[in-house]
Amino acid sequence: DTGVSQNPRHKITKRGQNVTFRCDPISEHNRLYWYRQTLGQGPEFLTYFQNEAQLEKSRLLSDRFSAERPKGSFSTLEIQRTEQGDSAMYLCASSGLFSAGGNEQFFGPGTRLTVL
Amino acid sequence: SQKIEQNSEALNIQEGKTATLTCNYTNYSPAYLQWYRQDPGRGPVFLLLIRENEKEKRKERLKVTFDTTLKQSLFHITASQPADSATYLCANNQAGTALIFGKGTTLSVSS
């Protein structure tokens, strides 16, 4: 296993269109996280899954955003009716349940979204 | 609300010197503080984790300290090299779930 992968790496879309991103975590990791990062800022938490259950959602995750993790493996993040303010890097991370007792996370390379 | 602050947006040092980056937290007591490195266009990479009952943690040229009285963590890179140039992020997780990140400090090491 070579780590967390994300597809696509880049996405350019027009305002109002829907987009979907995919994340494949490290295979033995049962926790999966989505973050959003804009220029000059640290990553901001969006949502996280333990196995297939979505356990926490940030207030940043408006009703235009939805995330799934069917069967507790890969995850998808969909943004409906995209807005220019959605332009950002979307990062996925995974971790094992008892990794180091402090939950260090392994990040993918991110999907850069540009909304025109 | 929980807040993590990294006071310096940028730090420029010469090769061979020790880089010291600061992370302050307010309004809570984190169980763990973590430090990540991020290169342009890439995801963060985990470096070190320190628990609230630990004063110091080391890994090769890296050292992290945790002062619960000052509500501060310091991250040191000794004998810095140009390859250490990157953005360094401080993060906290309370309940082992989502990380709360600072804005990061961009370190530039010149030869």
HADDOCK unambig.tbl for C-alpha pairs under 7 A between the chains (distance, minus, plus):
assign (segid A and resid 40 and name CA) (segid B and resid 103 and name CA) 6.69 0.50 0.50
assign (segid A and resid 41 and name CA) (segid B and resid 103 and name CA) 4.56 0.50 0.50
assign (segid A and resid 42 and name CA) (segid B and resid 101 and name CA) 5.46 0.50 0.50
assign (segid A and resid 42 and name CA) (segid B and resid 102 and name CA) 5.55 0.50 0.50
assign (segid A and resid 42 and name CA) (segid B and resid 103 and name CA) 4.31 0.50 0.50
assign (segid A and resid 42 and name CA) (segid B and resid 104 and name CA) 6.13 0.50 0.50
assign (segid A and resid 43 and name CA) (segid B and resid 101 and name CA) 6.18 0.50 0.50
assign (segid A and resid 44 and name CA) (segid B and resid 100 and name CA) 6.98 0.50 0.50
assign (segid A and resid 44 and name CA) (segid B and resid 101 and name CA) 6.99 0.50 0.50
assign (segid A and resid 45 and name CA) (segid B and resid 98 and name CA) 6.37 0.50 0.50
assign (segid A and resid 45 and name CA) (segid B and resid 99 and name CA) 6.88 0.50 0.50
assign (segid A and resid 91 and name CA) (segid B and resid 43 and name CA) 6.84 0.50 0.50
assign (segid A and resid 102 and name CA) (segid B and resid 32 and name CA) 6.30 0.50 0.50
assign (segid A and resid 102 and name CA) (segid B and resid 96 and name CA) 5.95 0.50 0.50
assign (segid A and resid 103 and name CA) (segid B and resid 96 and name CA) 5.42 0.50 0.50
assign (segid A and resid 104 and name CA) (segid B and resid 46 and name CA) 6.71 0.50 0.50
assign (segid A and resid 105 and name CA) (segid B and resid 46 and name CA) 6.91 0.50 0.50
assign (segid A and resid 106 and name CA) (segid B and resid 45 and name CA) 6.77 0.50 0.50
assign (segid A and resid 106 and name CA) (segid B and resid 46 and name CA) 6.95 0.50 0.50
assign (segid A and resid 107 and name CA) (segid B and resid 43 and name CA) 5.47 0.50 0.50
assign (segid A and resid 107 and name CA) (segid B and resid 44 and name CA) 6.01 0.50 0.50
assign (segid A and resid 107 and name CA) (segid B and resid 45 and name CA) 6.72 0.50 0.50
assign (segid A and resid 108 and name CA) (segid B and resid 43 and name CA) 5.61 0.50 0.50
assign (segid A and resid 109 and name CA) (segid B and resid 42 and name CA) 4.90 0.50 0.50
assign (segid A and resid 109 and name CA) (segid B and resid 43 and name CA) 4.65 0.50 0.50
assign (segid A and resid 110 and name CA) (segid B and resid 42 and name CA) 6.73 0.50 0.50
assign (segid A and resid 110 and name CA) (segid B and resid 43 and name CA) 6.08 0.50 0.50
